[in-house]
């Protein structure tokens, strides 16, 4: 996944980066993840719930990679704008 998204590359446009940063889990999903995590700590997850929790984990990892790339891109653009302003 990292090789596909390349989170260390900062080549997104500002518009694309801001759009990616708006991608978030819905509050219902956050509540469900919390419920699954709590149930997992108690060792009470069913096989289906384990699969569901793993899906949330994978999507969360993907979202983290995209957010990282977006933040790096915005930071690079801001640094470039500041350098131009000083010139």
Jmol script that loads the backbone (N, CA, C; Angstrom):
load data "model"
ATOM      1  N   UNK A   1       0.823  -1.183   0.000  1.00  0.00           N
ATOM      2  CA  UNK A   1       0.000   0.000   0.000  1.00  0.00           C
ATOM      3  C   UNK A   1       0.873   1.255   0.000  1.00  0.00           C
ATOM      4  N   UNK A   2       1.909   1.238   0.801  1.00  0.00           N
ATOM      5  CA  UNK A   2       2.808   2.394   0.861  1.00  0.00           C
ATOM      6  C   UNK A   2       3.482   2.654  -0.472  1.00  0.00           C
ATOM      7  N   UNK A   3       3.839   1.593  -1.172  1.00  0.00           N
ATOM      8  CA  UNK A   3       4.492   1.770  -2.473  1.00  0.00           C
ATOM      9  C   UNK A   3       3.530   2.356  -3.491  1.00  0.00           C
ATOM     10  N   UNK A   4       2.261   2.090  -3.335  1.00  0.00           N
ATOM     11  CA  UNK A   4       1.266   2.631  -4.255  1.00  0.00           C
ATOM     12  C   UNK A   4       0.996   4.114  -3.974  1.00  0.00           C
ATOM     13  N   UNK A   5       0.792   4.450  -2.721  1.00  0.00           N
ATOM     14  CA  UNK A   5       0.426   5.822  -2.346  1.00  0.00           C
ATOM     15  C   UNK A   5       1.642   6.729  -2.237  1.00  0.00           C
ATOM     16  N   UNK A   6       2.774   6.172  -1.847  1.00  0.00           N
ATOM     17  CA  UNK A   6       4.017   6.932  -1.680  1.00  0.00           C
ATOM     18  C   UNK A   6       3.809   8.135  -0.757  1.00  0.00           C
ATOM     19  N   UNK A   7       3.515   7.878   0.519  1.00  0.00           N
ATOM     20  CA  UNK A   7       3.204   8.977   1.433  1.00  0.00           C
ATOM     21  C   UNK A   7       4.337   9.974   1.625  1.00  0.00           C
ATOM     22  N   UNK A   8       5.569   9.576   1.322  1.00  0.00           N
ATOM     23  CA  UNK A   8       6.703  10.505   1.463  1.00  0.00           C
ATOM     24  C   UNK A   8       6.815  11.476   0.298  1.00  0.00           C
ATOM     25  N   UNK A   9       6.123  11.181  -0.795  1.00  0.00           N
ATOM     26  CA  UNK A   9       6.111  12.118  -1.920  1.00  0.00           C
ATOM     27  C   UNK A   9       5.153  13.250  -1.580  1.00  0.00           C
ATOM     28  N   UNK A  10       5.552  14.445  -1.920  1.00  0.00           N
ATOM     29  CA  UNK A  10       4.707  15.614  -1.601  1.00  0.00           C
ATOM     30  C   UNK A  10       4.271  16.303  -2.882  1.00  0.00           C
ATOM     31  N   UNK A  11       3.697  15.522  -3.789  1.00  0.00           N
ATOM     32  CA  UNK A  11       3.400  16.017  -5.127  1.00  0.00           C
ATOM     33  C   UNK A  11       1.921  16.291  -5.396  1.00  0.00           C
ATOM     34  N   UNK A  12       1.101  16.351  -4.371  1.00  0.00           N
ATOM     35  CA  UNK A  12      -0.322  16.633  -4.578  1.00  0.00           C
ATOM     36  C   UNK A  12      -0.564  18.135  -4.704  1.00  0.00           C
ATOM     37  N   UNK A  13      -1.549  18.482  -5.497  1.00  0.00           N
ATOM     38  CA  UNK A  13      -1.961  19.885  -5.547  1.00  0.00           C
ATOM     39  C   UNK A  13      -2.600  20.233  -4.202  1.00  0.00           C
ATOM     40  N   UNK A  14      -2.673  21.504  -3.896  1.00  0.00           N
ATOM     41  CA  UNK A  14      -3.282  21.933  -2.636  1.00  0.00           C
ATOM     42  C   UNK A  14      -4.734  21.488  -2.574  1.00  0.00           C
ATOM     43  N   UNK A  15      -5.434  21.583  -3.687  1.00  0.00           N
ATOM     44  CA  UNK A  15      -6.844  21.186  -3.729  1.00  0.00           C
ATOM     45  C   UNK A  15      -7.003  19.693  -3.454  1.00  0.00           C
ATOM     46  N   UNK A  16      -6.164  18.882  -4.082  1.00  0.00           N
ATOM     47  CA  UNK A  16      -6.226  17.434  -3.870  1.00  0.00           C
ATOM     48  C   UNK A  16      -5.883  17.085  -2.423  1.00  0.00           C
ATOM     49  N   UNK A  17      -4.861  17.717  -1.882  1.00  0.00           N
ATOM     50  CA  UNK A  17      -4.452  17.450  -0.506  1.00  0.00           C
ATOM     51  C   UNK A  17      -5.565  17.801   0.476  1.00  0.00           C
ATOM     52  N   UNK A  18      -6.186  18.943   0.288  1.00  0.00           N
ATOM     53  CA  UNK A  18      -7.274  19.353   1.185  1.00  0.00           C
ATOM     54  C   UNK A  18      -8.461  18.409   1.069  1.00  0.00           C
ATOM     55  N   UNK A  19      -8.724  17.931  -0.130  1.00  0.00           N
ATOM     56  CA  UNK A  19      -9.824  16.975  -0.316  1.00  0.00           C
ATOM     57  C   UNK A  19      -9.540  15.671   0.425  1.00  0.00           C
ATOM     58  N   UNK A  20      -8.307  15.198   0.342  1.00  0.00           N
ATOM     59  CA  UNK A  20      -7.954  13.966   1.041  1.00  0.00           C
ATOM     60  C   UNK A  20      -8.057  14.137   2.556  1.00  0.00           C
ATOM     61  N   UNK A  21      -7.670  15.287   3.054  1.00  0.00           N
ATOM     62  CA  UNK A  21      -7.731  15.522   4.497  1.00  0.00           C
ATOM     63  C   UNK A  21      -9.165  15.603   5.012  1.00  0.00           C
ATOM     64  N   UNK A  22     -10.113  15.838   4.125  1.00  0.00           N
ATOM     65  CA  UNK A  22     -11.521  15.854   4.532  1.00  0.00           C
ATOM     66  C   UNK A  22     -12.101  14.451   4.656  1.00  0.00           C
ATOM     67  N   UNK A  23     -11.406  13.447   4.129  1.00  0.00           N
ATOM     68  CA  UNK A  23     -11.881  12.068   4.246  1.00  0.00           C
ATOM     69  C   UNK A  23     -11.709  11.606   5.686  1.00  0.00           C
ATOM     70  N   UNK A  24     -12.786  11.233   6.296  1.00  0.00           N
ATOM     71  CA  UNK A  24     -12.775  10.806   7.700  1.00  0.00           C
ATOM     72  C   UNK A  24     -13.796   9.684   7.881  1.00  0.00           C
ATOM     73  N   UNK A  25     -13.599   8.896   8.923  1.00  0.00           N
ATOM     74  CA  UNK A  25     -14.602   7.918   9.291  1.00  0.00           C
ATOM     75  C   UNK A  25     -15.835   8.638   9.825  1.00  0.00           C
ATOM     76  N   UNK A  26     -16.971   8.100   9.526  1.00  0.00           N
ATOM     77  CA  UNK A  26     -18.248   8.588  10.054  1.00  0.00           C
ATOM     78  C   UNK A  26     -18.288   8.291  11.558  1.00  0.00           C
ATOM     79  N   UNK A  27     -18.949   9.137  12.347  1.00  0.00           N
ATOM     80  CA  UNK A  27     -19.040   8.871  13.787  1.00  0.00           C
ATOM     81  C   UNK A  27     -19.605   7.484  14.115  1.00  0.00           C
ATOM     82  N   UNK A  28     -20.538   6.999  13.302  1.00  0.00           N
ATOM     83  CA  UNK A  28     -21.079   5.650  13.547  1.00  0.00           C
ATOM     84  C   UNK A  28     -19.985   4.593  13.412  1.00  0.00           C
ATOM     85  N   UNK A  29     -19.099   4.786  12.423  1.00  0.00           N
ATOM     86  CA  UNK A  29     -17.993   3.847  12.247  1.00  0.00           C
ATOM     87  C   UNK A  29     -17.016   3.928  13.409  1.00  0.00           C
ATOM     88  N   UNK A  30     -16.750   5.140  13.876  1.00  0.00           N
ATOM     89  CA  UNK A  30     -15.864   5.296  15.040  1.00  0.00           C
ATOM     90  C   UNK A  30     -16.440   4.592  16.258  1.00  0.00           C
ATOM     91  N   UNK A  31     -17.760   4.730  16.449  1.00  0.00           N
ATOM     92  CA  UNK A  31     -18.419   4.045  17.561  1.00  0.00           C
ATOM     93  C   UNK A  31     -18.311   2.534  17.401  1.00  0.00           C
ATOM     94  N   UNK A  32     -18.507   2.056  16.167  1.00  0.00           N
ATOM     95  CA  UNK A  32     -18.430   0.613  15.919  1.00  0.00           C
ATOM     96  C   UNK A  32     -17.005   0.108  16.163  1.00  0.00           C
ATOM     97  N   UNK A  33     -16.002   0.865  15.713  1.00  0.00           N
ATOM     98  CA  UNK A  33     -14.619   0.457  15.948  1.00  0.00           C
ATOM     99  C   UNK A  33     -14.319   0.380  17.437  1.00  0.00           C
ATOM    100  N   UNK A  34     -14.831   1.342  18.182  1.00  0.00           N
ATOM    101  CA  UNK A  34     -14.620   1.331  19.634  1.00  0.00           C
ATOM    102  C   UNK A  34     -15.279   0.100  20.260  1.00  0.00           C
ATOM    103  N   UNK A  35     -16.501  -0.195  19.842  1.00  0.00           N
ATOM    104  CA  UNK A  35     -17.210  -1.365  20.369  1.00  0.00           C
ATOM    105  C   UNK A  35     -16.446  -2.654  20.043  1.00  0.00           C
ATOM    106  N   UNK A  36     -15.950  -2.749  18.816  1.00  0.00           N
ATOM    107  CA  UNK A  36     -15.188  -3.939  18.429  1.00  0.00           C
ATOM    108  C   UNK A  36     -13.892  -4.046  19.224  1.00  0.00           C
ATOM    109  N   UNK A  37     -13.207  -2.925  19.419  1.00  0.00           N
ATOM    110  CA  UNK A  37     -11.951  -2.935  20.177  1.00  0.00           C
ATOM    111  C   UNK A  37     -12.191  -3.367  21.620  1.00  0.00           C
ATOM    112  N   UNK A  38     -13.260  -2.857  22.215  1.00  0.00           N
ATOM    113  CA  UNK A  38     -13.594  -3.226  23.592  1.00  0.00           C
ATOM    114  C   UNK A  38     -13.915  -4.711  23.678  1.00  0.00           C
ATOM    115  N   UNK A  39     -14.711  -5.175  22.744  1.00  0.00           N
ATOM    116  CA  UNK A  39     -15.077  -6.597  22.724  1.00  0.00           C
ATOM    117  C   UNK A  39     -13.841  -7.469  22.481  1.00  0.00           C
ATOM    118  N   UNK A  40     -12.931  -6.982  21.655  1.00  0.00           N
ATOM    119  CA  UNK A  40     -11.697  -7.720  21.380  1.00  0.00           C
ATOM    120  C   UNK A  40     -10.830  -7.838  22.635  1.00  0.00           C
ATOM    121  N   UNK A  41     -10.763  -6.770  23.413  1.00  0.00           N
ATOM    122  CA  UNK A  41      -9.984  -6.800  24.652  1.00  0.00           C
ATOM    123  C   UNK A  41     -10.517  -7.848  25.618  1.00  0.00           C
ATOM    124  N   UNK A  42     -11.817  -8.072  25.545  1.00  0.00           N
ATOM    125  CA  UNK A  42     -12.443  -9.077  26.408  1.00  0.00           C
ATOM    126  C   UNK A  42     -12.396 -10.468  25.783  1.00  0.00           C
ATOM    127  N   UNK A  43     -11.846 -10.572  24.566  1.00  0.00           N
ATOM    128  CA  UNK A  43     -11.747 -11.859  23.894  1.00  0.00           C
ATOM    129  C   UNK A  43     -13.079 -12.420  23.442  1.00  0.00           C
ATOM    130  N   UNK A  44     -14.020 -11.524  23.098  1.00  0.00           N
ATOM    131  CA  UNK A  44     -15.368 -11.977  22.754  1.00  0.00           C
ATOM    132  C   UNK A  44     -15.761 -11.722  21.295  1.00  0.00           C
ATOM    133  N   UNK A  45     -14.802 -11.455  20.423  1.00  0.00           N
ATOM    134  CA  UNK A  45     -15.141 -11.197  19.020  1.00  0.00           C
ATOM    135  C   UNK A  45     -15.495 -12.486  18.293  1.00  0.00           C
ATOM    136  N   UNK A  46     -16.532 -12.409  17.482  1.00  0.00           N
ATOM    137  CA  UNK A  46     -16.855 -13.523  16.600  1.00  0.00           C
ATOM    138  C   UNK A  46     -15.911 -13.460  15.399  1.00  0.00           C
ATOM    139  N   UNK A  47     -15.927 -14.496  14.591  1.00  0.00           N
ATOM    140  CA  UNK A  47     -15.088 -14.515  13.386  1.00  0.00           C
ATOM    141  C   UNK A  47     -15.491 -13.362  12.463  1.00  0.00           C
ATOM    142  N   UNK A  48     -16.786 -13.121  12.301  1.00  0.00           N
ATOM    143  CA  UNK A  48     -17.248 -12.015  11.460  1.00  0.00           C
ATOM    144  C   UNK A  48     -16.796 -10.668  12.008  1.00  0.00           C
ATOM    145  N   UNK A  49     -16.834 -10.526  13.315  1.00  0.00           N
ATOM    146  CA  UNK A  49     -16.390  -9.273  13.927  1.00  0.00           C
ATOM    147  C   UNK A  49     -14.885  -9.091  13.789  1.00  0.00           C
ATOM    148  N   UNK A  50     -14.139 -10.168  13.858  1.00  0.00           N
ATOM    149  CA  UNK A  50     -12.692 -10.083  13.634  1.00  0.00           C
ATOM    150  C   UNK A  50     -12.406  -9.603  12.214  1.00  0.00           C
ATOM    151  N   UNK A  51     -13.157 -10.123  11.260  1.00  0.00           N
ATOM    152  CA  UNK A  51     -13.008  -9.706   9.862  1.00  0.00           C
ATOM    153  C   UNK A  51     -13.376  -8.236   9.710  1.00  0.00           C
ATOM    154  N   UNK A  52     -14.445  -7.826  10.356  1.00  0.00           N
ATOM    155  CA  UNK A  52     -14.881  -6.430  10.310  1.00  0.00           C
ATOM    156  C   UNK A  52     -13.822  -5.508  10.917  1.00  0.00           C
ATOM    157  N   UNK A  53     -13.261  -5.915  12.045  1.00  0.00           N
ATOM    158  CA  UNK A  53     -12.241  -5.105  12.700  1.00  0.00           C
ATOM    159  C   UNK A  53     -10.988  -4.998  11.825  1.00  0.00           C
ATOM    160  N   UNK A  54     -10.626  -6.086  11.180  1.00  0.00           N
ATOM    161  CA  UNK A  54      -9.469  -6.071  10.284  1.00  0.00           C
ATOM    162  C   UNK A  54      -9.725  -5.146   9.092  1.00  0.00           C
ATOM    163  N   UNK A  55     -10.934  -5.119   8.594  1.00  0.00           N
ATOM    164  CA  UNK A  55     -11.282  -4.210   7.489  1.00  0.00           C
ATOM    165  C   UNK A  55     -11.147  -2.758   7.919  1.00  0.00           C
ATOM    166  N   UNK A  56     -11.647  -2.440   9.099  1.00  0.00           N
ATOM    167  CA  UNK A  56     -11.491  -1.081   9.625  1.00  0.00           C
ATOM    168  C   UNK A  56     -10.014  -0.729   9.768  1.00  0.00           C
ATOM    169  N   UNK A  57      -9.214  -1.682  10.247  1.00  0.00           N
ATOM    170  CA  UNK A  57      -7.791  -1.437  10.427  1.00  0.00           C
ATOM    171  C   UNK A  57      -7.114  -1.130   9.097  1.00  0.00           C
ATOM    172  N   UNK A  58      -7.451  -1.897   8.080  1.00  0.00           N
ATOM    173  CA  UNK A  58      -6.848  -1.684   6.761  1.00  0.00           C
ATOM    174  C   UNK A  58      -7.256  -0.346   6.156  1.00  0.00           C
ATOM    175  N   UNK A  59      -8.523  -0.018   6.270  1.00  0.00           N
ATOM    176  CA  UNK A  59      -8.989   1.267   5.749  1.00  0.00           C
ATOM    177  C   UNK A  59      -8.337   2.410   6.524  1.00  0.00           C
ATOM    178  N   UNK A  60      -8.212   2.250   7.835  1.00  0.00           N
ATOM    179  CA  UNK A  60      -7.561   3.264   8.659  1.00  0.00           C
ATOM    180  C   UNK A  60      -6.113   3.465   8.257  1.00  0.00           C
ATOM    181  N   UNK A  61      -5.417   2.374   7.963  1.00  0.00           N
ATOM    182  CA  UNK A  61      -4.026   2.463   7.516  1.00  0.00           C
ATOM    183  C   UNK A  61      -3.946   3.211   6.187  1.00  0.00           C
ATOM    184  N   UNK A  62      -4.832   2.890   5.260  1.00  0.00           N
ATOM    185  CA  UNK A  62      -4.880   3.572   3.966  1.00  0.00           C
ATOM    186  C   UNK A  62      -5.148   5.064   4.159  1.00  0.00           C
ATOM    187  N   UNK A  63      -6.086   5.382   5.014  1.00  0.00           N
ATOM    188  CA  UNK A  63      -6.415   6.777   5.299  1.00  0.00           C
ATOM    189  C   UNK A  63      -5.224   7.510   5.910  1.00  0.00           C
ATOM    190  N   UNK A  64      -4.512   6.850   6.817  1.00  0.00           N
ATOM    191  CA  UNK A  64      -3.309   7.455   7.416  1.00  0.00           C
ATOM    192  C   UNK A  64      -2.255   7.764   6.357  1.00  0.00           C
ATOM    193  N   UNK A  65      -2.047   6.839   5.421  1.00  0.00           N
ATOM    194  CA  UNK A  65      -1.073   7.070   4.352  1.00  0.00           C
ATOM    195  C   UNK A  65      -1.483   8.257   3.479  1.00  0.00           C
ATOM    196  N   UNK A  66      -2.747   8.308   3.121  1.00  0.00           N
ATOM    197  CA  UNK A  66      -3.221   9.409   2.268  1.00  0.00           C
ATOM    198  C   UNK A  66      -3.132  10.743   2.997  1.00  0.00           C
ATOM    199  N   UNK A  67      -3.480  10.744   4.282  1.00  0.00           N
ATOM    200  CA  UNK A  67      -3.386  11.983   5.062  1.00  0.00           C
ATOM    201  C   UNK A  67      -1.941  12.440   5.193  1.00  0.00           C
ATOM    202  N   UNK A  68      -1.034  11.495   5.372  1.00  0.00           N
ATOM    203  CA  UNK A  68       0.383  11.840   5.476  1.00  0.00           C
ATOM    204  C   UNK A  68       0.864  12.517   4.196  1.00  0.00           C
ATOM    205  N   UNK A  69       0.523  11.933   3.073  1.00  0.00           N
ATOM    206  CA  UNK A  69       0.918  12.507   1.788  1.00  0.00           C
ATOM    207  C   UNK A  69       0.309  13.904   1.618  1.00  0.00           C
ATOM    208  N   UNK A  70      -0.936  14.047   1.997  1.00  0.00           N
ATOM    209  CA  UNK A  70      -1.618  15.337   1.859  1.00  0.00           C
ATOM    210  C   UNK A  70      -0.956  16.405   2.733  1.00  0.00           C
ATOM    211  N   UNK A  71      -0.662  16.057   3.985  1.00  0.00           N
ATOM    212  CA  UNK A  71      -0.019  17.028   4.882  1.00  0.00           C
ATOM    213  C   UNK A  71       1.358  17.424   4.377  1.00  0.00           C
ATOM    214  N   UNK A  72       2.138  16.444   3.888  1.00  0.00           N
ATOM    215  CA  UNK A  72       3.468  16.747   3.348  1.00  0.00           C
ATOM    216  C   UNK A  72       3.364  17.668   2.136  1.00  0.00           C
ATOM    217  N   UNK A  73       2.387  17.398   1.288  1.00  0.00           N
ATOM    218  CA  UNK A  73       2.203  18.221   0.086  1.00  0.00           C
ATOM    219  C   UNK A  73       1.852  19.656   0.455  1.00  0.00           C
ATOM    220  N   UNK A  74       0.941  19.815   1.403  1.00  0.00           N
ATOM    221  CA  UNK A  74       0.566  21.166   1.832  1.00  0.00           C
ATOM    222  C   UNK A  74       1.746  21.886   2.492  1.00  0.00           C
ATOM    223  N   UNK A  75       2.502  21.166   3.293  1.00  0.00           N
ATOM    224  CA  UNK A  75       3.664  21.765   3.959  1.00  0.00           C
ATOM    225  C   UNK A  75       4.692  22.228   2.930  1.00  0.00           C
ATOM    226  N   UNK A  76       4.935  21.414   1.915  1.00  0.00           N
ATOM    227  CA  UNK A  76       5.895  21.791   0.871  1.00  0.00           C
ATOM    228  C   UNK A  76       5.400  23.029   0.127  1.00  0.00           C
ATOM    229  N   UNK A  77       4.125  23.056  -0.187  1.00  0.00           N
ATOM    230  CA  UNK A  77       3.570  24.213  -0.909  1.00  0.00           C
ATOM    231  C   UNK A  77       3.669  25.481  -0.063  1.00  0.00           C
ATOM    232  N   UNK A  78       3.374  25.367   1.221  1.00  0.00           N
ATOM    233  CA  UNK A  78       3.464  26.530   2.107  1.00  0.00           C
ATOM    234  C   UNK A  78       4.904  27.015   2.220  1.00  0.00           C
ATOM    235  N   UNK A  79       5.837  26.087   2.309  1.00  0.00           N
ATOM    236  CA  UNK A  79       7.249  26.456   2.388  1.00  0.00           C
ATOM    237  C   UNK A  79       7.679  27.160   1.098  1.00  0.00           C
ATOM    238  N   UNK A  80       7.213  26.666  -0.030  1.00  0.00           N
ATOM    239  CA  UNK A  80       7.532  27.290  -1.311  1.00  0.00           C
ATOM    240  C   UNK A  80       6.947  28.688  -1.425  1.00  0.00           C
ATOM    241  N   UNK A  81       5.735  28.860  -0.946  1.00  0.00           N
ATOM    242  CA  UNK A  81       5.091  30.176  -0.986  1.00  0.00           C
ATOM    243  C   UNK A  81       5.828  31.172  -0.077  1.00  0.00           C
ATOM    244  N   UNK A  82       6.274  30.695   1.076  1.00  0.00           N
ATOM    245  CA  UNK A  82       7.004  31.557   2.001  1.00  0.00           C
ATOM    246  C   UNK A  82       8.333  31.970   1.403  1.00  0.00           C
ATOM    247  N   UNK A  83       9.001  31.031   0.730  1.00  0.00           N
ATOM    248  CA  UNK A  83      10.293  31.332   0.107  1.00  0.00           C
ATOM    249  C   UNK A  83      10.114  32.364  -1.018  1.00  0.00           C
ATOM    250  N   UNK A  84       9.038  32.214  -1.783  1.00  0.00           N
ATOM    251  CA  UNK A  84       8.750  33.174  -2.848  1.00  0.00           C
ATOM    252  C   UNK A  84       8.459  34.556  -2.292  1.00  0.00           C
ATOM    253  N   UNK A  85       7.736  34.600  -1.181  1.00  0.00           N
ATOM    254  CA  UNK A  85       7.383  35.873  -0.570  1.00  0.00           C
ATOM    255  C   UNK A  85       8.630  36.614  -0.063  1.00  0.00           C
ATOM    256  N   UNK A  86       9.632  35.869   0.380  1.00  0.00           N
ATOM    257  CA  UNK A  86      10.849  36.481   0.878  1.00  0.00           C
ATOM    258  C   UNK A  86      11.737  37.006  -0.242  1.00  0.00           C
ATOM    259  N   UNK A  87      11.543  36.468  -1.441  1.00  0.00           N
ATOM    260  CA  UNK A  87      12.406  36.852  -2.584  1.00  0.00           C
ATOM    261  C   UNK A  87      12.056  38.211  -3.116  1.00  0.00           C
TER     262      UNK A  87
END
end "model"
wireframe off; spacefill off
backbone 0.3
color backbone group
